[in-house]
């Protein structure tokens, strides 16, 4: 099935980006809620899973903050929640995902993969490439603006 954008498609802007983000996030949050997890917990757990070695809490906080632009105190609270749920564990001065944490990420991934395929399927590769370039530039500029506001 090939889907093309209508000729009267809206121009990409902050509102369109926000609507797309929250629609996709809503799908993920619905799946996560069935497993008693939150979006921020999933991002933190995935960050812990995708590193080569266990990370110090401050390093994990920095990595999650780079993804979410969230308050470090909120991220630390999320890490505490993951520890309490036994999805993360301490390894000396480091945090590492537990088997239950790995299983949760795998289960959520398995449930969201077919949904993502339906959402993204049929979008021409050149449209995805153009959108990727635009979103990378918007992210870079927004991060620069945020850095200037918080300096």
Buried (B, 14 or more C-beta within 10 A) or exposed (E): EEEEEEEEEEEBEEEEBEEBEEEBEEBBBEBBEEBEBBBBBBBBBBBBBEBEEBBEBEBBBBBBBEEBEBEEEEBBEBBEBBBEBEBBBEEEEBBBBBEEBBEBBEBBEEBBEEBEEEBEEEBEEEEEEEBEEEBEEBEEEEEEEEEEEEE
